[in-house]
Amino acid sequence: MKLRIGIDLDNTIIDYSNSFLFGINSNNFLSKNIIKYIVKKNKINNVSIKELIKSSIKKTVNGEKKWRKLQSEVYGKLIKYALVNSEIYKFLTLCNHKDYKIYIVSHKTKFGHYSKKDNLLRVYALNFLKNKKIINNLIPSKNVFFTDTLNDKIDKISELKLDYFIDDLKKVFDNKNFPKYTKKIIFSDNFHKKTLNWNQINNYFFEKKYESKLIYNYSVVLLNCNKIKVNKIKDGGNSNLFKIETNTKKKYIGKLYSHTSNLNIIVESSAITLLDKYNIQKKSGNILLDKYKKFALYPFINGYKHKKMNKKIMNQSINFIKDIKNKSGKNFKFNASASCFSFIDIRNQIFDRLELLKYHKKSNKKLNFFIKNKLEIEIPKIINYFEKKWPTNIDQKLKKSYQILSPSDFGLHNTILKKNNIHFIDFEYFGWDDPVKLTSDFILHPAMDLTIQQKKYWVQSLINLFHGDKNFLSRLRNSYYLYGIIWCLILLNEFLPNKLENRNIDSLNFKKINTIQNSQLKKSITLLKNISKNYKKVFPYEN
């Protein structure tokens, strides 16, 4: 018997976080400082944007009226700023593959609280779902139901005889008339107990073996060809890679991006297009992508990974950065994902990462001890030391003319050797940044295994390349160890829930997770010891 699954719409399929943020900004309901606090608390404490905004607005004068007005706008005209989690496309695609019946049942009135004549909430919602290629593409419009009241919603769930219902509101399941035979899945995207996010819902319904079916379906749509082969490439920690081959022998790399990364697919495809435009690196074919599903097809590069750095690879890496500096245009609109343009940026990134780790430190006693007895003691001392030595005002932003379009995650681990030439890959984090950060990250990255001489050669080459920036060397001397601290914290990302979800670990084996976490913790401890011992000494990689 095929399953019948019902799904709520608002805050379950549709994520209104961006719409709420746009609404409070445009209405000036809250100060900029409160908005910054809301965004930060959402990121660190996993509290929903909607709930944080709601509680903040209701504390203001006429708070209830403002909140109702904001809700009316968000679910109406501001719905265009809302998002759909890419994991939902995965869920619906696999449900269709297994011939499950999917229904949307939403408690949504016809009109908003204000401007009833032109605020047709159901029309806005339907148009949104059509634009996002859900209705008519993955769910027939006849399977979408709106109800005026919560009781009507429960009645519709009963009438449809659903095996499962997915909803973000516990009160739906607590209703005395909710059908006993319908299994309840409480949705939350914030890792709350007794709730599941969409990634976990997919793991609940579908086994790992269905992954190739998903990629086959995504590829068929993009290529408009159903005669293809799909093979998993066992590489990459944050994204899934697949080799796609058509019946005409055309080959592609299929890349399924992490559901937690919103811009990466746009950034990477834009970066590759830019590199090709300025003849920095040929992509040798078209890029096909579906930004909603966070899936892209890139031209296949027939080469192999080189495990050891040598002078030829080093020189090609330097020349690649030189070409980006000298040839690329100035119109790329994205900053690198962890860009730092001032001392304040570096300091804020360190403390933001530390605060996020502290929130999750209870999950591991060794991590807790390291944070409390090492990181929290050493980090302020090292930051204060370099703050006094910083060559400019600590809040002064680096001029655009001194910035570079940085590959960001740059090194041997993201290269393919092809006919003695290096092809650089993985531009998810590409964007504007301080070249000093790129210089430091190249030699700090844990995937790099460079000799002292190779590190000196790299550093001196980039000092020469950016000689026009009179503060380049001074910033490098005074930020290298600060970027080292950031790497101490990045190594500990394995303790964060989002990172664990993105890991390619079959069925999330807890033994494997503990092994990875302990290994990363040891690396972080070793790196911090080295930094604490040497940060007051002369920068070690100048000739």
N, C-alpha and C positions, 0 to 999 in steps of 0.2 A: 504493500500500500504506500503510495506517494505521500510525503509529508505536506501539510498545509500550515504555512508559517505567516503570521501577521506581524507587522512592524508599525510602531508609532512613527510620526513624522517629525514634529518640532523637537529639536534638541536630541533626537535619536538618529534620524537620517540627516536632517539639516542641522549644521553647526552654525549658530548665529553669533558666535563670539565677535567676529569682525564687524557685523552689523551693529551690535551693541556698542562697540568702541567708536564706530563712526557716528552713531546717534548721539552719544554723550558729548562727543567733540563738537558736532555741528550745532547742538542745542545749548552748549555751555552749561550743562547741568552740574558738572563737577570740575574742580580745578585741575590743572595739568599735573600738579604734584600727587593728587589723589589718583588720577588715571595711571601715572607711572607706578604708584604703589600697587594698584590693582593688577597691572600687567606683571609686575615682579612677583606678587604673591601667587598669582595663577601659575607662573612658571616654576616657582620653588615649592609651594605647598600644595599644588594640584587642586586648588579650589576653583570652581568654574567661574569664568568671566561674568556670566549672567548673574550668579548669586552674589558676587562681590559688588557688582554695580547696583543691584537691587537693594542690598543692605546699606550701601553708601548714599544712594539717592533718598531713601526713606528717612534718613537722618536730617535731611535738609528741609527748609521751609516749603510747605505744599508738596512734600516728598511723594505722597501717594498719587497725587494728580500727575506729577512729573513722570512717575514710573509707568502709569497707565498710558500716558501719551507716548513715551519712549517705546513701550511694547507694541503699541499700535503701529508706529513707524517701522520698527524692526521687522515685524511679521508682514508688513505691507511693502511700501516702496523701497525700504532698505534691505529687503531680502536679496537684492542683487549682489550685495557684498558678502553674503553667507557662503559657506563651503560645504562640500560633501566629502567625507573621509574616503580615501581611495580603497580602503578595505571593504567598503560597502559594495563597490563595483565587483570586487573579487567574490563577495558573498552572493550577490545576485547572479553573476555569471555562472558560478558553480551550482547554484540552485537550479538554474535553467538547464545546465548540463545533466543534472539528476532528475529533471522533470518535476521538481517540487513546485507547488502552487504558492505564490507569494502575493500577499495583500497588504496594502497600506490602510490603516484605520486611524484617523486623526480626529481628535476633539478640537474643531476649529470653526468658529462662527463665520457667517458670510461676510460680515463687515467688522472693521476695527472700531475702537471706542470713539475715535474722532473722525471727522470728514467721512461719514458713512457712505455717501453716494459714490465717492471715487476711491475708497479704500476697501476694495474687494479682496479680502484675505485669501480666499480659496482660489481665486483666479491668479493672484500673484504666486501662490504656492505651486499650482499646476504648471504655469509658465516656467517657473524656476526649474522644476523637475524635468520638463521637456528640454530646456536649454542645457541642462546637465546630462542629457542623454540617458535618463532613467525611465521616464514614462515613454512608452512606445518602442523603446530600444530593449529594456530589460524587464519592465513590468507593463502589462497592458493597461490602458486608461480605465477600462471597466473594473479593474481590481483595486481602484483607489476610492476610498469612502471617507466623507467628512460628516461629522455629527455635531449637533448643536450643544449637547450636554454630555457630561461624563457617563451618566446612566445610559444614554443612547449609544455611546461608544462600547460599553460593556455588552449591551444587547446585540450590537453588530458582530462583536467577537464571538458571542454565543451562536448567532445565526450562521456564521461562516464555518463553525465547527473546527476551529483551529487547533492544531496539535501543539503549537508554540506561539507565544506572543512576546515581543521584545519592546520594552518601554523604559524610559528614564524615570518615570514617576511611580514610586512605590504605592501611592494611593490608588492607582488603577488596579493593582493586584490585591490590595486590601479591601476593595469593594466587595460587599457580602454577596453580590450577584455574579462575581467573576466566575466563569465556568471551571469546575474542579478538574475536568479532564484536560484543560489547556495548561501546558507547562509554562512556568514563568521565568523569563530571563530579564533581570534588571540591568539596564545598560548604564554605564558611566565611563567616561573617557579619562577619569582621574584616579584610577587604581584604588578605588574604595573596596572595602571588604564586602563580600557577598554580591558583587557586581561584576559584569564582564564588559570589556571594551570590544570594538569590532574585530580586532586581531584575535582576541580570545574566543569570540563567537565563531569565527572561521575555524579555529582549531577545534572547537567543540563539535562542529557539524561535519568537518571534512578532514580526511586523512592527508598526510604529506604527499601520497601518490597522485593526488588530484592537481598538484602544482603544475605538472606538464600539460594537463588539459586546459588549465587557465591560460598559460602562456600561448598554447596553440590557438585558443580562441582570440586572445588579444592580437596575436600576429596575423591571423586570418583577416581580421577586420582592417588592420593597417595596410596589409599588402594586397588586399582584395584577391586573395589566392588561398585555396584550401588544400593545396598539395604541398605541404611543408613538413619538415622534420624538426623536432625540438630536442635538444640535448642540454642538460644542466652543466654549467661550467663551475667547478668547485674552486671558487676564488671570490674574495671580497667578503668583508665582515658586515657591511651596512646595507648592501644591496644584493639582489639575486641576479646572476648573469646566466644567459642561455645562448647557445649557438643555434641559429635559425637558418635552415637551408631550404630553398624552394626547389620545385621540380626542374627549374631552368638553371640550377646550380648557382643561383645568387645566394650569397651568404651574409648574414647579419649577426650582430651581437644584440640580443634582447636584454634590456635592463629594466628590472622592476624595482622602483625606488622605495625607500622606507616610507611607511605610512605617516611617520612623524615629521617628515621633511616636506615643507610646503612649496618651496621655490626651487629645489635642487634640479628638477627636471628642466625647468625653464632656463636656469642659470647655465647648466652644462651644455644644452643644445645651442644656446646663444653664444657661449664661449667658443665652441667648436666652429660655429658659423663665422665668428669674428676672426679666428685664427686662419681660416681658409680665405676669407676676404682679403686679408693683408699678406697672403702667401707665406704665412709663418709655418703652418703645418697643413698639408693637404688631407682632407677627410675622405677623398676618393669615392664619393657617393652621396646620395641624399639621406637626410635624417627624417625619420617618421616618428611621430610621437602622439600620445593621447595624454594630455595633462591631467584629465580627470582621474584616469586609472593609474597615473604616474608610471606609465610604461613607454619605453622608447626603443626604436630599432636604429642602431648605428652600423655603418659599414664595418664588415668583419676585417680585422687586421691579422694576416697570416704570419705570425712570428712566434717568439717565445720569450719568456721572462729570463732575465739575466740576474743571477744571485749575488754577484760580486761587483762592486764598483771598480772601474779602471779609469785611466786617464782619458780615453776616447769618450766614454760615457759622460765623464765629468765635463769635458770640453763641450760636448753637444748640449749638455744641460745648461751650461753657462751661455752658450750661443742662443739657446731657446729664450732665455730670459732677456738677453740683449736684443733679440728680434722683437720681442713683445714691447720692450722699452722704446725702441727706435721706430718701429713700423706701425704699431696699432693706433687706432684712433682714440678720441677722447669721449666718445658718446656712449660707451657701455654704462648701463644705468645701475648696476648692482655693486655693492661693496662685498669684499670677501666675507665669508660667513662669521669669522671671528676677528674682523679687522680692528686695528688699533692705530689711531691717528694722533694720540697724545699720551702723556704719562697717566692722566686721569683714566683714559680708556683702558690702559693696561691694568691699573690698580682696580678699577671697577670689575673688569673681567675676572681677576683673581678672586676678589671677595664674593662675587656672584657665584662662581663655581664652588668656592668653599662653602658658602651658605647652602647651596643645593645638596652638597655631600653631607653636611651636618644634619640636614632634614632626614636623610636616609641612613645615618650612621648606626642607628639601633639595630640594623639588620646584620651587623657583623661586629663582634667584640674587638677583633684586631684592628679593624678600620676605626672604630670608636677610639681606641687607645692612641692610634697614630694621629688622628685629628686633634685630640685633646692635648696630648703631650709633646707633639712635634710641630704639626702644621700651624696650629693656632699660636704657638710660641715663636717659631722661626719666621713665618711670613711677615708679620708686622715689622720685625727688626730689619729684614732685608728690604722691604718697601721703603721704610723711613730712611735707610742708608742711601738708596738711589734717588729718592725724592730730593734730597739736599744737593745731589750732584747733577741733577737734570740740566741739560744745556739751555733750555728755554723755560718760559712759564709752563707750569705743569698742566694747565688746561688749554694751552695753545695748540690748535690743530695743525697738522702737517699740511703745507700748501699743496694744492692739487698738482702743481707742476713737478713736485718731488715724489708724488705717489706713483705706484705701478699697478698694472693689472696683473695680479698675482695668481698663479695656479693654486696657491694655498697649500693643498696637500700634495707636495711636490717632492719627488725623490725616486730612487731606483725601484721602489715597490710599485710605482705607477708608470712603468715604462715597458714597452715591448720592442725587442730587438728584431729588426726586419732587414735582411740583406746588409748587415753591418751598419745600418742606420737606426737611430732610436726614434720610436714613435711614442709620444707622451699621451697618456690617457688619464681619465678620471678628473673632470673639471667641475664636480658638484659644488665646490666651495670657492670657485673662481670669482675674482672681483677686485675692486680697488683696495689697496692696502699700503702700509709703510714697507718699503723694500727691506728695511732693517728686520722686520718680522720674518719675511721670507728667508733672509740670510740666516737668521737664528734657527728657524724651524727646520731648515734643511739639515743642519748638523745635530739638532736636538731630537729629531723624529726617531722613535724607538725602532722603526723598521729599517733605519739606515745603520750600516756598520762601517764607519769610515775610520781610516787611520788618522793620526795627528797631522801628518803632512797633507792628506786629502782635505781635511778641515781647513787648514791654513791656506791651501790653494784656492778653495771655494771662497773663503772670506776675503782674501786679497783681491781675487778677481771681481767680486761684487763691490769692494771698496773702490777699485779702479773704474768700474762701470758707472757708479753713482758719484763720481768725483765732483760733479757740479753742485751737489748738496753739501754745503760746508759743515752741517751738523751730523752728517751720516755716521761718521766714525764715533763721534761722541755719544750719539744715541745708541749705537751698537754696543759700546762699552758699558753703558748704563742701563741697558734693557735686556741684554743677553740672559742674565741670571733670572730676571723677572719672567721672561718667556720660558725659562727652565722651570720656574714654579708652576706656570700654567700647564706645562707638560706633566708635572707631578700630579696635577689635578685631573688632566685628561686621562691619564693612565687609570684613574680610579672611576672613570665613567662606567666601568663594568658593574658597579654596585647600584647604578641607577635603573629604575624599572624600564624606561624607554629604551635604553641601550640593550638590556637583556632581551626585550621583545624583538629588536632588530637583528640580533645574533642569529646566524645560520646554524643553530644547534637542533638536531632532530629531536622533536618532542620535548625540547627544553630540558634535557637531562641535568638534574641538579648536581650530580657528581662532576660533570663537565664544567658547569657554571662555577662551582667552588674551586676547581683547579685553575680556571681562567682568572677568577678574582684573586686568589692567593698569589698567582704569578704576577699579576699587575700590581698588587700591593707591594710585593718585594721590589719590583722595579722602581716604584714611586719612592719607597724608603731609601733605596740606594741613590737615586737621583737627588733627593733632598739632602742627604748626607754630603754628597759631593758639592752641592751648591752652598750649603752652610759652611763648609770647610774653606771654600775658595772665593766667595763673592767679593771679599775685600782686597783680593789680589789683583794683579794686572790681568786684563782680558787675555786669555791664553792663546788666541789664534791669529795674532798679528805677526807678520814676518819681522 
